[in-house]
Every structure is written in structure tokens, then in C-alpha cells.
Amino acid sequence: MARSLTENKTRTALFVLVVFGLCSFFYLLGVWQRSGFGRGDSIAAVVNEQTKCLKLPNLNFETHHSASDLPNDTFSSQVKTFEPCDAEYTDYTPCEEQKRAMTFPRDHMIYRERHCPPENEKLYCLIPAPKGYVAPFPWPKSRDYVSYANVPHKSLTVEKAIQNWVHYEGNVFRFPGGGTQFPQGADKYIDQLASVIPITGGEVRTALDTGCGVASLGAYLLKKDVLTMSFAPKDNHEAQVQFALERGVPAYIGLLGSMKLSFPSRVFDMAHCSRCLIPWSGSNGMYMMEVDRVLRPGGYWVLSGPPIGWKIHYKGWQRTKDDLRSEQRKIEQFAELLCWKKISEKDGIAIWRKRLNDKSCPRKQDNSKVAKCELTSESDVWYKKMEACITPLPEVKSVSEVAGGELEPFPQRLNAVPPRIARGFVPGFSVQTYQEDNKLWQKHVNAYKKTNDLLDTGRYRNIMDMNAGLGSFAAVLESPKLWVMNVVPFIADTSTLGVIYERGLIGMYHDWCEGFSTYPRTYDLIHANGVFSLYQNKCKFEDILLEMDRILRPEGAVIIRDTVDALVKVEKIANAMRWETRLADHEGGPRVPEKMLFAVKQYWTADSKSRR
């Protein structure tokens, strides 16, 4: 018994000693962290110090139009700054650079596709704005007028003079809304289309304009609440896409060449080609099959210009009747194999409608002459070769059912549950999580507006969301005053771009380790949610931030939402790029590890280097 009592006393003493030791350890740990040597609290202290004033009085989101409005010490900084690039780089588009393009093959237009510079050729300098650059005209005036100083290229006014594309008048370009196939104006041309296609009423919301020129069709379709993704290559007709974006119209540099378009399957309500110079009758129908892939079931394809209307216009096109007749016959044959129904051909415009499902004409689909594309992910398109094959549609139970699900008309579809979510096609997302995401982004955008009250006033026309998720940021902002390019990084765990299109919004896939397919200074505001955390082990933050600076207008705004660790690094680089920055707490309070970085790109031009 005595030995038992001794053992109990020993255990008690040992227990007390352990408890005392642990308490002492955690007390000393707390003292060490509070001293500032603990990394977590050190960062927190920095963030708390930087976010004492949530009104961010040092950021000015207004435009000033002239470098003379800047203080003399605009570019002063204790951090070593990035230097301006030479003035010759004012229109630099890294992945569509002309000299590099000419080293690639000409077949299937490969040389005009994306070819990004290797690491040792990347520019680590700031792309300058041209001398005299001014803020664009506000929408809708920008649709019709662009300052010559912003896009100082007159070649289109000469080459397209008789086609009513663009006129140079004084110090501005004027866009009368004409085009090669609609010299009387885009409005009358759209009225012709609307006599066959239900353009009004919200059934047609998203459109694709291939070989868009200066995107006048897209500009005027906005009056019908149709959001058009327009594209054209960077070619001899200088600055087509640059003009489009300067006008405030969605567009990007691209073409139908050897690679698939950067969109998922079944997303556009309408596709359009007005004398776009795409060889639809060639390559075993490959280009028509790619249009078929991105067209929604029941969607429309419009073709105007050669060879349509050849019986009347063949002399003006300087081609023989037999040549044009043969070309149209091939197009008709491919359309038949795709189960497209021709619903109109009049005044040089032909319109087909895509099948609703694969039960519509099974004998055509089983034709041994046409291959079926292998069933892969609909998002597996980034740098993937285009193929002459037909993309199967989701299975249906009846001939009348719309493959993949029927959409609500716009604007109801903006917040309705998208079919891809309702049918469980997007892993990790349910109806409940979709609805919660909408509510969350309503809170986020409300918090943004407390800092930048110009967010939805028309101050920002062209907006980019670099990591768009379900598109809820764009859905909250939806307004005729602005449009959002919703980018889904191709490295994202889940592809959500199809959902974004089902909401009546537009966007594309991209890799932010590379340059975006656009000209410099084409976006007014850039939003980046979790981008730097996503890419932290993929490429350098400098690469991403310099690309953001390239595509952002002078005095454009940036909103970055990310972890504290990522934003501390980002802010240092942003200051070195001469952005005015300020960190802010999450709207949920300072204890939330996610923070926000607000920034404004400063105004400077190619002739103002002396201001450094």
C-alpha cells in the first residue's frame, strides 16, 4: 500500500510538471509572436497597418486625359521600378508578334495563330501608351467615335474606304456602322437577319462573329441585347480588333486555323460570317464542324457573301459561275452531314439551323464518310488540334428534347439554374452551391463599391475577370453600360465556362503564364480572384502582372482578391510597375485571411519618360 501511494504521488507530480511546462511554452510562444518575430503576426501587422482606412483616399479612379495633370513625383518610389519599353512597342501583342509569326508554316493559317515568346525573349518592361493618348469616349458615343491618338493607324480608312467601315475626320475615326456585306449599315442588315432568326426576345443572347473586321455587327447587336464574341486575325488590315475594343465592343485576336477555338461545346446561340474569307468548303468541312461544336443545339449559322448569291454577284467577285457554284455545293453537302437545316437564302444571306439532338437524323450521323469526335472533356480545347469530325451531343430521350437542356430567354437565364449545373455536368457544383455563389458575389461586389463607387457607372466599359468561376461577378454587374470578358484558366480544377455561357455571358479559356490575345490598353478594369494562388507554382508573378499592365488602360483600375501571402508579393511588384495600390480587409473583417488589393494604373505615354 505504501508503494502504491508513492507511485500515485509520483504520477501527480509528473502531471503537474507537464502542465506547467506546456503553459510556459505557449506563454513564451505568444510573447515571441507578439514581439514581431513571428511571421504570421508580422504579416498581419503589415496588413492591419495598411488597411486602417478602408476609404482608400490615395486612390483616384477618375480619368484625367492628360499627363500634365500628374504631379512631378508620380514615378518616385523606393522600390526599383520596371522601365518603359521603347516607343516601337506601343501595340505589342506578345503571342501574335509579326516577326515571330512569319517563321511558322502558312498551311491552315498556322503562322497567324498564337505563338508566344520563349522565356529568354519576354519583355520585362512596361508597354507605353502612344503620345497624346486620351480616355475613350463613354458608351454609346464610343461605338461611333475613336480618338486617332489612341489608335494612330489609317490603313483601314484607305483599304476599306468604299465599304463604309471607318472614316478619318479631324482627330477622330468615325464608324458609320457599315461593312463589306452591309454597306447600308449594320442596323438594316440585322433587321434582315431578325426576319428569320428570333434575335429579339432573349432567345438569341450569345453570338460568335468570325472574321469580324471592326466588329460593327457586334456593336449594333448590343442594341438587341445580344452579346457577341467577335474575332479577327492580326493581319494586313491593321488594328481591326484594337478598333473594336476601343469602341467598347467585345473582341479578341484569333482565327479559324489549325487549333480549336478557346470555347467549350454548345455555347453560342448564333454564329456569323460576313465575307470573313474562311474556306468553309475546304479541309473536309473541318471549319464548319468546329462551328457546329460551339453552336448550341437549335442555334443558327449565318453566311453572307461569296459564294452565297453568286448568280447575281459573280462578276463583282471576279470569279466564274462554275467555281462559285461548286463552292456552295460543298458547303451545302457539309451542312447536310451536320444535320443543319437551311431555313433561308435571300439577298446574299444564307441561314442554317443546327439540330436539336443526335436523334434528329441518325442516318446522316452514322454516315461512314464523317468521323465522330472522340468523347473527351468539352473543355479540352487549349492548344488542341482541330479535327474534321462531328462532336456528339448529350443523349436525349425524345426527338423533340434539346440536347443538354433548354435555356430560359435572357435576362431570365442570367440567374436561373444553368442546365449544366442542374444535370450535374460540373463536378463539385450543385444547385445549392450555385445559388450560394451568387449571394457571395453580391456581397463581394457591394464591398468593392464602397471603395470604388464608379464600378457600375459607365466609367469602366471593358471589364475582364481573370478567374471567373461561375460568372457571378459578371452577373452582379450585368448592365448595358459594360461587358465582362470571363476568363477561365485552363489549369482550373473544374471547367465552368459552359455555365457562364448558359447564363448569357461570354468568355474564353486562357493560360495566364502567357499573353492574352488582345492589343495593349483594351480593358478599363481587371478583376483577379485567386489568380496568384492558382499560379504560384506555375509561373512568375511578374509575368502575370506585366501582362495585366499591358492590357489595362492608363488610369484603369484593378481589384485583386487573394491570400495575404500572395498579395504582399503582388503589391511589391505592382508598386514597381508604378501602380497606386492599397490593401484592404476582407468584407468579413480583418481576421479573414483573404484580403483585397485595389490599384490604379498611372497615366504616362511614350513621350513622357522624362517624368520618371
GIBELFEN-V658442 format. One line per field, one symbol per residue. phi: phi as a letter, one per 40 degrees, with the letter a starting at -180 (. if undefined). A space follows every 50 residues. Layout:
phi=???
This chain:
phi=.cccccccccccccccccccccccccccccccccchcccccccdcccccc bcbccfccbbcccbgbccccccbdccacccccccccccccbcbdcbcccc dccbcccffdccccacccdcbccbacccccdgdbcccccccccbbbcccc bcbbdccccbdcbgcabcbgbbcbbcgcadbbcchcdccccccccbbccc ggcbbbbbbcgcgcgcccccccccgbcbcbaaccbcccgdcccdcccgbd aacaacbbbcccbccgbbcababbfcgccdccffgdccccccccccdgcb bbbbgdccgcccbccccfbcccccccccccccccccccgcbcbaaafgbb bbbcccacccadccccdccbcccccbccccbcfbccbcaccccdcbcacc cccghcbccccdcdbcccdccccgcbdgbbdccccccccccccccccccc cbccdbchcbccbbbcacfcgcdccccdaccaabcccbdccdcbcbcccd cccgbbiacabccbcccaccgbbcabbbbgccccbcbbacddcccccccc cccdgcbbbbbacddccccccccccccgccbacacdcchcccccbbbbab cccabccbcccc
